[in-house]
Amino acid sequence: MFCMAIIAIAAAIASLTGIGAALGMSHATSKAVESIARQPEAAGKISSSLMFGLIMMETCAIYSLFVAILLIGKIA
């Protein structure tokens, strides 16, 4: 019973990384838009760097969701 509670807490913590990823993506996007507004000629470089960063953050969120699902599967 105690082990199941620990697994449930671990799954909850793993799912919380989705919130962190969403906050990081919103912050990165707002800074990129601000940078493009200040320097429109650098829009291509900023956009490509933004896309790379967003892909990395989204990958982290997907992996954490996968870990949370695996942990919940251990309980059931």
N, CA and C atoms as an extended XYZ file, in Angstrom:
228
Properties=species:S:1:pos:R:3:atomname:S:1:resname:S:1:resid:I:1 pbc="F F F"
N         0.825       -1.199        0.000 N   MET     1
C         0.000        0.000        0.000 CA  MET     1
C         0.867        1.259        0.000 C   MET     1
N         1.925        1.238        0.828 N   PHE     2
C         2.820        2.400        0.906 CA  PHE     2
C         3.547        2.614       -0.409 C   PHE     2
N         3.928        1.520       -1.057 N   CYS     3
C         4.627        1.597       -2.338 CA  CYS     3
C         3.724        2.217       -3.409 C   CYS     3
N         2.443        1.886       -3.381 N   MET     4
C         1.507        2.443       -4.357 CA  MET     4
C         1.345        3.950       -4.165 C   MET     4
N         1.397        4.397       -2.910 N   ALA     5
C         1.284        5.829       -2.634 CA  ALA     5
C         2.508        6.573       -3.166 C   ALA     5
N         3.660        5.983       -3.014 N   ILE     6
C         4.883        6.614       -3.519 CA  ILE     6
C         4.855        6.685       -5.040 C   ILE     6
N         4.374        5.621       -5.678 N   ILE     7
C         4.276        5.622       -7.137 CA  ILE     7
C         3.283        6.694       -7.599 C   ILE     7
N         2.179        6.847       -6.880 N   ALA     8
C         1.183        7.874       -7.239 CA  ALA     8
C         1.770        9.274       -7.098 C   ALA     8
N         2.541        9.503       -6.064 N   ILE     9
C         3.182       10.810       -5.873 CA  ILE     9
C         4.203       11.052       -6.980 C   ILE     9
N         4.963       10.019       -7.335 N   ALA    10
C         5.944       10.158       -8.414 CA  ALA    10
C         5.263       10.470       -9.740 C   ALA    10
N         4.125        9.842      -10.004 N   ALA    11
C         3.382       10.120      -11.235 CA  ALA    11
C         2.863       11.564      -11.242 C   ALA    11
N         2.427       12.040      -10.094 N   ALA    12
C         1.949       13.423      -10.004 CA  ALA    12
C         3.082       14.407      -10.255 C   ALA    12
N         4.238       14.141       -9.696 N   ILE    13
C         5.390       15.017       -9.913 CA  ILE    13
C         5.815       14.984      -11.376 C   ILE    13
N         5.802       13.811      -11.980 N   ALA    14
C         6.166       13.705      -13.400 CA  ALA    14
C         5.185       14.467      -14.275 C   ALA    14
N         3.920       14.454      -13.916 N   SER    15
C         2.941       15.179      -14.732 CA  SER    15
C         3.037       16.690      -14.532 C   SER    15
N         3.605       17.134      -13.424 N   LEU    16
C         3.764       18.567      -13.186 CA  LEU    16
C         4.794       19.198      -14.115 C   LEU    16
N         5.659       18.400      -14.704 N   THR    17
C         6.626       18.980      -15.627 CA  THR    17
C         5.952       19.547      -16.866 C   THR    17
N         4.737       19.093      -17.149 N   GLY    18
C         3.977       19.679      -18.253 CA  GLY    18
C         3.675       21.143      -17.996 C   GLY    18
N         3.418       21.487      -16.757 N   ILE    19
C         3.176       22.887      -16.404 CA  ILE    19
C         4.442       23.707      -16.607 C   ILE    19
N         5.574       23.150      -16.183 N   GLY    20
C         6.845       23.848      -16.375 CA  GLY    20
C         7.175       24.043      -17.839 C   GLY    20
N         6.900       23.028      -18.637 N   ALA    21
C         7.157       23.148      -20.074 CA  ALA    21
C         6.255       24.205      -20.703 C   ALA    21
N         5.003       24.246      -20.299 N   ALA    22
C         4.078       25.248      -20.847 CA  ALA    22
C         4.511       26.660      -20.460 C   ALA    22
N         4.935       26.843      -19.231 N   LEU    23
C         5.415       28.162      -18.808 CA  LEU    23
C         6.674       28.558      -19.553 C   LEU    23
N         7.572       27.594      -19.750 N   GLY    24
C         8.792       27.874      -20.494 CA  GLY    24
C         8.516       28.229      -21.939 C   GLY    24
N         7.581       27.513      -22.566 N   MET    25
C         7.237       27.807      -23.960 CA  MET    25
C         6.608       29.183      -24.099 C   MET    25
N         5.735       29.530      -23.174 N   SER    26
C         5.093       30.843      -23.266 CA  SER    26
C         6.102       31.962      -23.049 C   SER    26
N         7.029       31.757      -22.134 N   HIS    27
C         8.058       32.772      -21.873 CA  HIS    27
C         8.981       32.925      -23.090 C   HIS    27
N         9.401       31.800      -23.661 N   ALA    28
C        10.284       31.849      -24.829 CA  ALA    28
C         9.592       32.515      -26.014 C   ALA    28
N         8.328       32.201      -26.210 N   THR    29
C         7.589       32.797      -27.332 CA  THR    29
C         7.421       34.300      -27.150 C   THR    29
N         7.124       34.719      -25.937 N   SER    30
C         6.943       36.158      -25.709 CA  SER    30
C         8.252       36.914      -25.921 C   SER    30
N         9.371       36.325      -25.485 N   LYS    31
C        10.661       36.984      -25.687 CA  LYS    31
C        11.050       37.003      -27.166 C   LYS    31
N        10.712       35.949      -27.896 N   ALA    32
C        11.012       35.932      -29.328 CA  ALA    32
C        10.202       36.985      -30.071 C   ALA    32
N         8.940       37.116      -29.739 N   VAL    33
C         8.097       38.134      -30.381 CA  VAL    33
C         8.617       39.530      -30.045 C   VAL    33
N         9.033       39.712      -28.801 N   GLU    34
C         9.596       40.998      -28.392 CA  GLU    34
C        10.890       41.290      -29.162 C   GLU    34
N        11.727       40.280      -29.342 N   SER    35
C        12.980       40.456      -30.075 CA  SER    35
C        12.724       40.782      -31.544 C   SER    35
N        11.759       40.116      -32.138 N   ILE    36
C        11.432       40.384      -33.544 CA  ILE    36
C        10.862       41.798      -33.694 C   ILE    36
N        10.103       42.246      -32.705 N   ALA    37
C         9.554       43.601      -32.765 CA  ALA    37
C        10.674       44.636      -32.689 C   ALA    37
N        11.725       44.332      -31.934 N   ARG    38
C        12.834       45.277      -31.808 CA  ARG    38
C        13.784       45.218      -33.004 C   ARG    38
N        13.948       44.036      -33.575 N   GLN    39
C        14.907       43.858      -34.663 CA  GLN    39
C        14.288       42.958      -35.746 C   GLN    39
N        13.441       43.526      -36.584 N   PRO    40
C        12.721       42.712      -37.573 CA  PRO    40
C        13.626       42.002      -38.584 C   PRO    40
N        14.800       42.548      -38.846 N   GLU    41
C        15.680       41.922      -39.837 CA  GLU    41
C        16.279       40.609      -39.342 C   GLU    41
N        16.231       40.353      -38.044 N   ALA    42
C        16.761       39.105      -37.476 CA  ALA    42
C        15.656       38.078      -37.226 C   ALA    42
N        14.507       38.271      -37.851 N   ALA    43
C        13.353       37.400      -37.588 CA  ALA    43
C        13.627       35.946      -37.950 C   ALA    43
N        14.358       35.701      -39.018 N   GLY    44
C        14.640       34.328      -39.431 CA  GLY    44
C        15.477       33.576      -38.419 C   GLY    44
N        16.543       34.201      -37.939 N   LYS    45
C        17.413       33.562      -36.949 CA  LYS    45
C        16.673       33.346      -35.626 C   LYS    45
N        15.896       34.345      -35.233 N   ILE    46
C        15.156       34.238      -33.972 CA  ILE    46
C        14.120       33.133      -34.064 C   ILE    46
N        13.424       33.061      -35.189 N   SER    47
C        12.382       32.042      -35.348 CA  SER    47
C        12.961       30.631      -35.351 C   SER    47
N        14.095       30.462      -36.025 N   SER    48
C        14.682       29.120      -36.054 CA  SER    48
C        15.187       28.705      -34.670 C   SER    48
N        15.784       29.630      -33.949 N   SER    49
C        16.224       29.319      -32.584 CA  SER    49
C        15.029       29.038      -31.677 C   SER    49
N        13.959       29.796      -31.862 N   LEU    50
C        12.742       29.580      -31.074 CA  LEU    50
C        12.167       28.200      -31.343 C   LEU    50
N        12.095       27.807      -32.612 N   MET    51
C        11.542       26.489      -32.946 CA  MET    51
C        12.364       25.365      -32.325 C   MET    51
N        13.686       25.483      -32.367 N   PHE    52
C        14.543       24.462      -31.767 CA  PHE    52
C        14.279       24.357      -30.263 C   PHE    52
N        14.192       25.497      -29.594 N   GLY    53
C        13.924       25.498      -28.157 CA  GLY    53
C        12.555       24.939      -27.821 C   GLY    53
N        11.549       25.307      -28.612 N   LEU    54
C        10.203       24.794      -28.365 CA  LEU    54
C        10.130       23.289      -28.581 C   LEU    54
N        10.844       22.787      -29.571 N   ILE    55
C        10.864       21.343      -29.804 CA  ILE    55
C        11.480       20.622      -28.615 C   ILE    55
N        12.553       21.169      -28.065 N   MET    56
C        13.191       20.541      -26.900 CA  MET    56
C        12.258       20.548      -25.680 C   MET    56
N        11.570       21.651      -25.466 N   MET    57
C        10.651       21.724      -24.327 CA  MET    57
C         9.476       20.774      -24.498 C   MET    57
N         8.953       20.693      -25.708 N   GLU    58
C         7.819       19.806      -25.965 CA  GLU    58
C         8.229       18.342      -25.805 C   GLU    58
N         9.445       18.011      -26.213 N   THR    59
C         9.949       16.653      -26.041 CA  THR    59
C        10.045       16.295      -24.565 C   THR    59
N        10.507       17.231      -23.769 N   CYS    60
C        10.580       17.006      -22.317 CA  CYS    60
C         9.193       16.763      -21.744 C   CYS    60
N         8.219       17.535      -22.182 N   ALA    61
C         6.857       17.363      -21.682 CA  ALA    61
C         6.280       16.015      -22.090 C   ALA    61
N         6.551       15.582      -23.321 N   ILE    62
C         6.032       14.293      -23.786 CA  ILE    62
C         6.677       13.147      -23.018 C   ILE    62
N         7.993       13.238      -22.777 N   TYR    63
C         8.671       12.193      -22.004 CA  TYR    63
C         8.120       12.108      -20.582 C   TYR    63
N         7.860       13.248      -19.969 N   SER    64
C         7.332       13.223      -18.605 CA  SER    64
C         5.916       12.643      -18.576 C   SER    64
N         5.133       12.925      -19.606 N   LEU    65
C         3.799       12.326      -19.693 CA  LEU    65
C         3.908       10.814      -19.837 C   LEU    65
N         4.852       10.363      -20.650 N   PHE    66
C         5.081        8.931      -20.832 CA  PHE    66
C         5.484        8.264      -19.516 C   PHE    66
N         6.362        8.913      -18.766 N   VAL    67
C         6.786        8.378      -17.462 CA  VAL    67
C         5.602        8.322      -16.504 C   VAL    67
N         4.777        9.364      -16.490 N   ALA    68
C         3.609        9.382      -15.611 CA  ALA    68
C         2.640        8.256      -15.963 C   ALA    68
N         2.429        8.028      -17.256 N   ILE    69
C         1.530        6.945      -17.674 CA  ILE    69
C         2.099        5.590      -17.277 C   ILE    69
N         3.402        5.403      -17.438 N   LEU    70
C         4.025        4.152      -17.028 CA  LEU    70
C         3.898        3.931      -15.522 C   LEU    70
N         4.078        4.984      -14.744 N   LEU    71
C         3.957        4.864      -13.294 CA  LEU    71
C         2.523        4.543      -12.875 C   LEU    71
N         1.567        5.167      -13.533 N   ILE    72
C         0.168        4.875      -13.202 CA  ILE    72
C        -0.168        3.436      -13.575 C   ILE    72
N         0.439        2.948      -14.658 N   GLY    73
C         0.243        1.553      -15.044 CA  GLY    73
C         0.765        0.578      -14.010 C   GLY    73
N         1.770        0.980      -13.252 N   LYS    74
C         2.304        0.123      -12.199 CA  LYS    74
C         1.316       -0.030      -11.041 C   LYS    74
N         0.490        1.000      -10.833 N   ILE    75
C        -0.488        0.961       -9.724 CA  ILE    75
C        -1.634        0.019      -10.059 C   ILE    75
N        -2.160        0.158      -11.273 N   ALA    76
C        -3.353       -0.602      -11.662 CA  ALA    76
C        -3.101       -2.075      -11.861 C   ALA    76
